[in-house]
Amino acid sequence: MPKPIPTTATGDAAATVLYCRDPLNERRVDGHFAAEARQLRAAGGRTLLVDHDALLAGDTERAIARVPDGAGAAWYRGWMLPAERYAALDSALRRRGGRLVVTAEQYRRAHELPGWYGTFAGLTPVSAWLPTAPGRTPDPQRLAAAVADLPPGAGVVKDYVKSRKHEWDEACHVPDLGDAAALNRVVGRFVELQEEFLAGGVVLRAFEDFVAPPTQAGTAAAAEVRVWWRDGTPRMVTAHPDSPVAEVVTPDLGPVRAAVEALGCPFVTTDLALRADGVWRVVEVGDGQVSDLHRGADLDAFVRMLAAGQAPLCPPSVSGTTRL
């Protein structure tokens, strides 16, 4: 018989979360997510383990070997998965009486730029994309046709999911999209560095100049903020995980909220940055299950966001994490 799903002190169904296991210990949560998993259990949630390496290798049954039959609805929380591997995980769970809260179609829609771009057009830099297999750089003619729809000037190269911003000059930034040689060189290097992890294809985005917003005290806040949405409602704002600064300035989320509601996905993140002209822009959208937390984020607020259903969260805290 499957174990009953635990409840919280208020009687609400607690969250069940599938965490990636430690590659060296199949009984332990991956160290990157260990503190979060402990906080979830302390809040009454249930943690189960999946093997991320097995998922990537296509061995879904081995990946869920430690998930009991009848597990019910569960969040996935771990390293990024290609959309097709996520769909395979959901199918395997359904054969055993479980399922992922976020459907495979919803995951792809929030996780990959072509899935969310149309909904956020006008709020995010102008983009074009070319489906591309890993290791294959689009030919110069296809690249030239793609950038013809972008504004003149600089651009940014990424795939459907990630950029290589830490190799900015080498594999991310193109000073002039009209410079065919530079465009081909940066795109080619990006594809080379992504290796087999190139997700979906090559994306070309118009470059926009962003600045760090000032706090009320006059110091620089995080240059990029991550807004966490449950069921179309903003529940938490944190600094982007790469930010050296934890303090955030919360932007006006009205226009973004309308787009998130239209996207129709249950757990979404939006990364926002302040453009030099004072306009907040959406620089990335993601599925919340595979979005990383800033090291200064409030773990209690995060796990209660997963477990709370439609219940309102606590009032804003004075830390770098704002609960909405």
KOLZA-861711 format. One record per residue (C-alpha): residue in one letter; x, y, z. Coordinates in nm, 3 decimals, always signed. Example, Ala and Ser with C-alpha at 12.3 -4.5 7.8 and 13.67 -1.06 7.14 Angstrom:
KOLZA-861711
<loti A | X +1.230 | Y -0.450 | Z +0.780>;
<loti S | X +1.367 | Y -0.106 | Z +0.714>;
This chain:
KOLZA-861711
<loti M | X +0.000 | Y +0.000 | Z +0.000>;
<loti P | X +0.134 | Y +0.349 | Z -0.079>;
<loti K | X +0.215 | Y +0.570 | Z +0.216>;
<loti P | X -0.044 | Y +0.840 | Z +0.292>;
<loti I | X +0.048 | Y +1.189 | Z +0.182>;
<loti P | X +0.145 | Y +1.390 | Z +0.492>;
<loti T | X -0.042 | Y +1.701 | Z +0.596>;
<loti T | X +0.067 | Y +2.020 | Z +0.765>;
<loti A | X -0.056 | Y +2.142 | Z +1.101>;
<loti T | X -0.332 | Y +2.335 | Z +0.923>;
<loti G | X -0.452 | Y +2.022 | Z +0.747>;
<loti D | X -0.336 | Y +2.125 | Z +0.398>;
<loti A | X -0.166 | Y +1.861 | Z +0.186>;
<loti A | X +0.209 | Y +1.902 | Z +0.222>;
<loti A | X +0.439 | Y +1.920 | Z -0.077>;
<loti T | X +0.606 | Y +1.611 | Z -0.218>;
<loti V | X +0.929 | Y +1.701 | Z -0.396>;
<loti L | X +1.152 | Y +1.483 | Z -0.611>;
<loti Y | X +1.508 | Y +1.598 | Z -0.547>;
<loti C | X +1.815 | Y +1.495 | Z -0.742>;
<loti R | X +2.015 | Y +1.248 | Z -0.539>;
<loti D | X +2.380 | Y +1.277 | Z -0.449>;
<loti P | X +2.579 | Y +1.113 | Z -0.732>;
<loti L | X +2.792 | Y +0.934 | Z -0.469>;
<loti N | X +2.514 | Y +0.833 | Z -0.230>;
<loti E | X +2.178 | Y +0.717 | Z -0.362>;
<loti R | X +2.012 | Y +0.770 | Z -0.023>;
<loti R | X +2.107 | Y +1.137 | Z +0.010>;
<loti V | X +1.989 | Y +1.458 | Z -0.158>;
<loti D | X +2.243 | Y +1.626 | Z -0.384>;
<loti G | X +2.444 | Y +1.865 | Z -0.169>;
<loti H | X +2.333 | Y +2.168 | Z -0.369>;
<loti F | X +1.973 | Y +2.111 | Z -0.260>;
<loti A | X +2.033 | Y +1.952 | Z +0.082>;
<loti A | X +1.951 | Y +2.256 | Z +0.297>;
<loti E | X +1.635 | Y +2.321 | Z +0.100>;
<loti A | X +1.527 | Y +1.957 | Z +0.139>;
<loti R | X +1.586 | Y +1.972 | Z +0.515>;
<loti Q | X +1.374 | Y +2.285 | Z +0.536>;
<loti L | X +1.097 | Y +2.118 | Z +0.336>;
<loti R | X +1.092 | Y +1.818 | Z +0.570>;
<loti A | X +1.085 | Y +2.052 | Z +0.871>;
<loti A | X +0.778 | Y +2.219 | Z +0.720>;
<loti G | X +0.603 | Y +1.882 | Z +0.689>;
<loti G | X +0.689 | Y +1.808 | Z +0.327>;
<loti R | X +0.804 | Y +1.478 | Z +0.181>;
<loti T | X +1.128 | Y +1.436 | Z -0.014>;
<loti L | X +1.189 | Y +1.158 | Z -0.266>;
<loti L | X +1.503 | Y +1.096 | Z -0.472>;
<loti V | X +1.563 | Y +1.066 | Z -0.845>;
<loti D | X +1.885 | Y +0.996 | Z -1.031>;
<loti H | X +1.963 | Y +1.291 | Z -1.259>;
<loti D | X +2.244 | Y +1.112 | Z -1.442>;
<loti A | X +2.010 | Y +0.823 | Z -1.524>;
<loti L | X +1.746 | Y +1.066 | Z -1.648>;
<loti L | X +1.994 | Y +1.230 | Z -1.886>;
<loti A | X +2.105 | Y +0.886 | Z -2.004>;
<loti G | X +1.746 | Y +0.792 | Z -2.088>;
<loti D | X +1.721 | Y +0.522 | Z -1.818>;
<loti T | X +1.404 | Y +0.655 | Z -1.659>;
<loti E | X +1.317 | Y +0.340 | Z -1.465>;
<loti R | X +1.656 | Y +0.343 | Z -1.294>;
<loti A | X +1.615 | Y +0.714 | Z -1.229>;
<loti I | X +1.294 | Y +0.663 | Z -1.028>;
<loti A | X +1.393 | Y +0.336 | Z -0.860>;
<loti R | X +1.368 | Y +0.500 | Z -0.516>;
<loti V | X +1.027 | Y +0.660 | Z -0.581>;
<loti P | X +0.749 | Y +0.444 | Z -0.431>;
<loti D | X +0.440 | Y +0.345 | Z -0.626>;
<loti G | X +0.144 | Y +0.572 | Z -0.567>;
<loti A | X +0.358 | Y +0.875 | Z -0.488>;
<loti G | X +0.087 | Y +1.111 | Z -0.611>;
<loti A | X +0.151 | Y +1.462 | Z -0.740>;
<loti A | X +0.507 | Y +1.586 | Z -0.692>;
<loti W | X +0.730 | Y +1.876 | Z -0.780>;
<loti Y | X +1.065 | Y +1.808 | Z -0.943>;
<loti R | X +1.343 | Y +2.012 | Z -0.786>;
<loti G | X +1.691 | Y +1.975 | Z -0.919>;
<loti W | X +1.927 | Y +2.027 | Z -1.210>;
<loti M | X +1.788 | Y +2.125 | Z -1.548>;
<loti L | X +1.641 | Y +1.855 | Z -1.767>;
<loti P | X +1.590 | Y +1.869 | Z -2.144>;
<loti A | X +1.218 | Y +1.893 | Z -2.214>;
<loti E | X +1.204 | Y +1.542 | Z -2.361>;
<loti R | X +1.375 | Y +1.394 | Z -2.053>;
<loti Y | X +1.129 | Y +1.576 | Z -1.827>;
<loti A | X +0.840 | Y +1.431 | Z -2.030>;
<loti A | X +0.989 | Y +1.082 | Z -1.993>;
<loti L | X +1.011 | Y +1.131 | Z -1.616>;
<loti D | X +0.647 | Y +1.233 | Z -1.597>;
<loti S | X +0.537 | Y +0.935 | Z -1.809>;
<loti A | X +0.734 | Y +0.691 | Z -1.591>;
<loti L | X +0.580 | Y +0.834 | Z -1.274>;
<loti R | X +0.229 | Y +0.810 | Z -1.418>;
<loti R | X +0.278 | Y +0.441 | Z -1.491>;
<loti R | X +0.340 | Y +0.397 | Z -1.119>;
<loti G | X +0.063 | Y +0.609 | Z -0.975>;
<loti G | X +0.247 | Y +0.939 | Z -0.958>;
<loti R | X +0.276 | Y +1.250 | Z -1.171>;
<loti L | X +0.457 | Y +1.579 | Z -1.187>;
<loti V | X +0.259 | Y +1.886 | Z -1.081>;
<loti V | X +0.399 | Y +2.073 | Z -1.381>;
<loti T | X +0.304 | Y +1.890 | Z -1.699>;
<loti A | X +0.562 | Y +1.822 | Z -1.968>;
<loti E | X +0.400 | Y +2.077 | Z -2.197>;
<loti Q | X +0.399 | Y +2.343 | Z -1.924>;
<loti Y | X +0.762 | Y +2.269 | Z -1.842>;
<loti R | X +0.873 | Y +2.317 | Z -2.203>;
<loti R | X +0.666 | Y +2.635 | Z -2.238>;
<loti A | X +0.830 | Y +2.802 | Z -1.938>;
<loti H | X +1.175 | Y +2.647 | Z -1.976>;
<loti E | X +1.253 | Y +2.723 | Z -2.341>;
<loti L | X +1.255 | Y +3.072 | Z -2.493>;
<loti P | X +1.039 | Y +2.986 | Z -2.797>;
<loti G | X +0.769 | Y +2.867 | Z -2.555>;
<loti W | X +0.743 | Y +3.193 | Z -2.358>;
<loti Y | X +0.874 | Y +3.460 | Z -2.593>;
<loti G | X +0.547 | Y +3.542 | Z -2.769>;
<loti T | X +0.368 | Y +3.590 | Z -2.438>;
<loti F | X +0.637 | Y +3.830 | Z -2.312>;
<loti A | X +0.698 | Y +4.018 | Z -2.638>;
<loti G | X +0.725 | Y +4.387 | Z -2.558>;
<loti L | X +0.858 | Y +4.312 | Z -2.210>;
<loti T | X +1.181 | Y +4.141 | Z -2.321>;
<loti P | X +1.456 | Y +4.212 | Z -2.577>;
<loti V | X +1.367 | Y +4.136 | Z -2.938>;
<loti S | X +1.478 | Y +3.784 | Z -3.028>;
<loti A | X +1.505 | Y +3.536 | Z -3.311>;
<loti W | X +1.600 | Y +3.171 | Z -3.301>;
<loti L | X +1.721 | Y +2.890 | Z -3.521>;
<loti P | X +1.660 | Y +2.523 | Z -3.433>;
<loti T | X +2.005 | Y +2.366 | Z -3.424>;
<loti A | X +2.143 | Y +2.027 | Z -3.325>;
<loti P | X +2.431 | Y +2.016 | Z -3.077>;
<loti G | X +2.767 | Y +2.065 | Z -3.246>;
<loti R | X +2.619 | Y +2.221 | Z -3.561>;
<loti T | X +2.660 | Y +2.594 | Z -3.616>;
<loti P | X +2.390 | Y +2.752 | Z -3.836>;
<loti D | X +2.530 | Y +2.856 | Z -4.171>;
<loti P | X +2.599 | Y +3.228 | Z -4.234>;
<loti Q | X +2.293 | Y +3.268 | Z -4.456>;
<loti R | X +2.056 | Y +3.147 | Z -4.183>;
<loti L | X +2.223 | Y +3.371 | Z -3.925>;
<loti A | X +2.200 | Y +3.675 | Z -4.154>;
<loti A | X +1.831 | Y +3.609 | Z -4.216>;
<loti A | X +1.767 | Y +3.575 | Z -3.843>;
<loti V | X +1.937 | Y +3.902 | Z -3.741>;
<loti A | X +1.754 | Y +4.089 | Z -4.018>;
<loti D | X +1.449 | Y +4.094 | Z -3.788>;
<loti L | X +1.645 | Y +4.241 | Z -3.495>;
<loti P | X +1.724 | Y +4.610 | Z -3.434>;
<loti P | X +2.065 | Y +4.721 | Z -3.560>;
<loti G | X +2.347 | Y +4.722 | Z -3.309>;
<loti A | X +2.480 | Y +4.477 | Z -3.055>;
<loti G | X +2.331 | Y +4.138 | Z -2.975>;
<loti V | X +2.354 | Y +3.843 | Z -2.738>;
<loti V | X +2.385 | Y +3.474 | Z -2.826>;
<loti K | X +2.232 | Y +3.193 | Z -2.621>;
<loti D | X +2.040 | Y +2.870 | Z -2.669>;
<loti Y | X +1.676 | Y +2.806 | Z -2.583>;
<loti V | X +1.763 | Y +2.790 | Z -2.211>;
<loti K | X +2.105 | Y +2.933 | Z -2.122>;
<loti S | X +2.377 | Y +3.172 | Z -2.231>;
<loti R | X +2.749 | Y +3.166 | Z -2.169>;
<loti K | X +2.763 | Y +3.514 | Z -2.015>;
<loti H | X +3.079 | Y +3.426 | Z -1.824>;
<loti E | X +3.251 | Y +3.399 | Z -2.165>;
<loti W | X +3.101 | Y +3.731 | Z -2.264>;
<loti D | X +3.336 | Y +3.844 | Z -2.541>;
<loti E | X +3.414 | Y +3.495 | Z -2.665>;
<loti A | X +3.075 | Y +3.324 | Z -2.683>;
<loti C | X +2.794 | Y +3.561 | Z -2.586>;
<loti H | X +2.820 | Y +3.926 | Z -2.696>;
<loti V | X +2.826 | Y +4.041 | Z -3.058>;
<loti P | X +2.920 | Y +4.414 | Z -3.073>;
<loti D | X +2.748 | Y +4.460 | Z -3.411>;
<loti L | X +2.496 | Y +4.210 | Z -3.547>;
<loti G | X +2.566 | Y +4.349 | Z -3.892>;
<loti D | X +2.925 | Y +4.222 | Z -3.872>;
<loti A | X +2.876 | Y +3.879 | Z -4.028>;
<loti A | X +3.226 | Y +3.757 | Z -3.944>;
<loti A | X +3.192 | Y +3.849 | Z -3.576>;
<loti L | X +2.844 | Y +3.698 | Z -3.559>;
<loti N | X +2.958 | Y +3.370 | Z -3.711>;
<loti R | X +3.262 | Y +3.359 | Z -3.483>;
<loti V | X +3.067 | Y +3.414 | Z -3.158>;
<loti V | X +2.785 | Y +3.177 | Z -3.253>;
<loti G | X +3.035 | Y +2.911 | Z -3.361>;
<loti R | X +3.226 | Y +2.937 | Z -3.034>;
<loti F | X +2.902 | Y +2.926 | Z -2.835>;
<loti V | X +2.790 | Y +2.608 | Z -3.009>;
<loti E | X +3.134 | Y +2.456 | Z -2.957>;
<loti L | X +3.139 | Y +2.531 | Z -2.583>;
<loti Q | X +2.784 | Y +2.407 | Z -2.528>;
<loti E | X +2.882 | Y +2.069 | Z -2.673>;
<loti E | X +2.603 | Y +1.811 | Z -2.631>;
<loti F | X +2.421 | Y +2.040 | Z -2.386>;
<loti L | X +2.305 | Y +2.285 | Z -2.654>;
<loti A | X +1.932 | Y +2.320 | Z -2.580>;
<loti G | X +1.702 | Y +2.343 | Z -2.881>;
<loti G | X +1.895 | Y +2.580 | Z -3.100>;
<loti V | X +2.064 | Y +2.919 | Z -3.123>;
<loti V | X +1.887 | Y +3.233 | Z -2.999>;
<loti L | X +1.992 | Y +3.582 | Z -3.105>;
<loti R | X +1.873 | Y +3.868 | Z -2.885>;
<loti A | X +1.900 | Y +4.246 | Z -2.914>;
<loti F | X +2.143 | Y +4.384 | Z -2.657>;
<loti E | X +2.001 | Y +4.624 | Z -2.399>;
<loti D | X +2.204 | Y +4.824 | Z -2.147>;
<loti F | X +2.110 | Y +4.742 | Z -1.786>;
<loti V | X +2.207 | Y +4.915 | Z -1.462>;
<loti A | X +2.194 | Y +4.821 | Z -1.093>;
<loti P | X +1.901 | Y +4.996 | Z -0.923>;
<loti P | X +1.976 | Y +5.198 | Z -0.609>;
<loti T | X +1.831 | Y +5.108 | Z -0.271>;
<loti Q | X +1.663 | Y +5.368 | Z -0.050>;
<loti A | X +1.996 | Y +5.401 | Z +0.131>;
<loti G | X +2.165 | Y +5.486 | Z -0.197>;
<loti T | X +2.367 | Y +5.165 | Z -0.230>;
<loti A | X +2.351 | Y +4.938 | Z -0.532>;
<loti A | X +2.096 | Y +4.658 | Z -0.508>;
<loti A | X +2.113 | Y +4.332 | Z -0.705>;
<loti A | X +2.142 | Y +4.412 | Z -1.074>;
<loti E | X +1.900 | Y +4.132 | Z -1.160>;
<loti V | X +1.606 | Y +4.012 | Z -0.954>;
<loti R | X +1.428 | Y +3.678 | Z -0.971>;
<loti V | X +1.053 | Y +3.674 | Z -0.914>;
<loti W | X +0.898 | Y +3.341 | Z -0.813>;
<loti W | X +0.538 | Y +3.286 | Z -0.925>;
<loti R | X +0.289 | Y +3.024 | Z -0.810>;
<loti D | X -0.030 | Y +2.993 | Z -1.013>;
<loti G | X +0.013 | Y +3.336 | Z -1.169>;
<loti T | X +0.079 | Y +3.511 | Z -0.836>;
<loti P | X +0.418 | Y +3.656 | Z -0.737>;
<loti R | X +0.515 | Y +3.485 | Z -0.410>;
<loti M | X +0.879 | Y +3.578 | Z -0.356>;
<loti V | X +1.147 | Y +3.810 | Z -0.495>;
<loti T | X +1.516 | Y +3.728 | Z -0.458>;
<loti A | X +1.842 | Y +3.839 | Z -0.606>;
<loti H | X +1.956 | Y +3.644 | Z -0.909>;
<loti P | X +2.171 | Y +3.351 | Z -0.790>;
<loti D | X +2.481 | Y +3.498 | Z -0.955>;
<loti S | X +2.444 | Y +3.831 | Z -0.774>;
<loti P | X +2.709 | Y +3.920 | Z -0.512>;
<loti V | X +2.443 | Y +4.141 | Z -0.351>;
<loti A | X +2.138 | Y +3.995 | Z -0.173>;
<loti E | X +1.934 | Y +4.313 | Z -0.133>;
<loti V | X +1.668 | Y +4.363 | Z -0.399>;
<loti V | X +1.451 | Y +4.643 | Z -0.530>;
<loti T | X +1.112 | Y +4.502 | Z -0.626>;
<loti P | X +0.993 | Y +4.629 | Z -0.964>;
<loti D | X +0.636 | Y +4.707 | Z -1.066>;
<loti L | X +0.511 | Y +4.360 | Z -1.156>;
<loti G | X +0.178 | Y +4.455 | Z -1.315>;
<loti P | X +0.269 | Y +4.402 | Z -1.682>;
<loti V | X +0.477 | Y +4.095 | Z -1.599>;
<loti R | X +0.194 | Y +3.946 | Z -1.396>;
<loti A | X -0.040 | Y +3.967 | Z -1.693>;
<loti A | X +0.214 | Y +3.782 | Z -1.907>;
<loti V | X +0.274 | Y +3.513 | Z -1.644>;
<loti E | X -0.101 | Y +3.458 | Z -1.610>;
<loti A | X -0.129 | Y +3.426 | Z -1.989>;
<loti L | X +0.158 | Y +3.174 | Z -1.996>;
<loti G | X -0.054 | Y +2.944 | Z -1.780>;
<loti C | X +0.220 | Y +2.754 | Z -1.597>;
<loti P | X +0.196 | Y +2.674 | Z -1.224>;
<loti F | X +0.553 | Y +2.751 | Z -1.112>;
<loti V | X +0.751 | Y +3.013 | Z -1.301>;
<loti T | X +1.047 | Y +3.244 | Z -1.246>;
<loti T | X +1.106 | Y +3.572 | Z -1.423>;
<loti D | X +1.443 | Y +3.746 | Z -1.411>;
<loti L | X +1.416 | Y +4.122 | Z -1.440>;
<loti A | X +1.677 | Y +4.394 | Z -1.488>;
<loti L | X +1.652 | Y +4.772 | Z -1.494>;
<loti R | X +1.734 | Y +4.918 | Z -1.835>;
<loti A | X +1.940 | Y +5.238 | Z -1.841>;
<loti D | X +1.630 | Y +5.438 | Z -1.937>;
<loti G | X +1.452 | Y +5.332 | Z -1.616>;
<loti V | X +1.232 | Y +5.056 | Z -1.762>;
<loti W | X +1.230 | Y +4.710 | Z -1.600>;
<loti R | X +1.276 | Y +4.435 | Z -1.857>;
<loti V | X +1.229 | Y +4.059 | Z -1.846>;
<loti V | X +1.563 | Y +3.907 | Z -1.939>;
<loti E | X +1.471 | Y +3.542 | Z -1.877>;
<loti V | X +1.174 | Y +3.321 | Z -1.794>;
<loti G | X +1.213 | Y +2.975 | Z -1.646>;
<loti D | X +1.035 | Y +2.683 | Z -1.487>;
<loti G | X +1.065 | Y +2.729 | Z -1.112>;
<loti Q | X +1.150 | Y +2.365 | Z -1.050>;
<loti V | X +1.491 | Y +2.406 | Z -1.215>;
<loti S | X +1.557 | Y +2.768 | Z -1.117>;
<loti D | X +1.836 | Y +2.820 | Z -0.866>;
<loti L | X +1.803 | Y +3.015 | Z -0.542>;
<loti H | X +2.033 | Y +3.293 | Z -0.429>;
<loti R | X +2.245 | Y +3.183 | Z -0.134>;
<loti G | X +2.079 | Y +3.452 | Z +0.079>;
<loti A | X +1.723 | Y +3.348 | Z -0.003>;
<loti D | X +1.478 | Y +3.259 | Z +0.272>;
<loti L | X +1.443 | Y +2.879 | Z +0.249>;
<loti D | X +1.143 | Y +2.875 | Z +0.478>;
<loti A | X +0.959 | Y +3.115 | Z +0.246>;
<loti F | X +1.058 | Y +2.904 | Z -0.052>;
<loti V | X +0.939 | Y +2.567 | Z +0.077>;
<loti R | X +0.615 | Y +2.717 | Z +0.207>;
<loti M | X +0.557 | Y +2.853 | Z -0.143>;
<loti L | X +0.564 | Y +2.494 | Z -0.265>;
<loti A | X +0.345 | Y +2.363 | Z +0.014>;
<loti A | X +0.098 | Y +2.647 | Z +0.062>;
<loti G | X -0.128 | Y +2.587 | Z -0.238>;
<loti Q | X -0.337 | Y +2.898 | Z -0.282>;
<loti A | X -0.283 | Y +3.019 | Z +0.077>;
<loti P | X -0.127 | Y +3.366 | Z +0.110>;
<loti L | X +0.230 | Y +3.382 | Z +0.226>;
<loti C | X +0.374 | Y +3.572 | Z +0.520>;
<loti P | X +0.430 | Y +3.951 | Z +0.508>;
<loti P | X +0.756 | Y +4.088 | Z +0.362>;
<loti S | X +1.068 | Y +4.023 | Z +0.567>;
<loti V | X +1.359 | Y +4.259 | Z +0.624>;
<loti S | X +1.610 | Y +4.021 | Z +0.466>;
<loti G | X +1.726 | Y +4.013 | Z +0.107>;
<loti T | X +1.425 | Y +3.797 | Z +0.026>;
<loti T | X +1.090 | Y +3.968 | Z -0.016>;
<loti R | X +0.782 | Y +3.751 | Z +0.037>;
<loti L | X +0.487 | Y +3.889 | Z -0.154>;
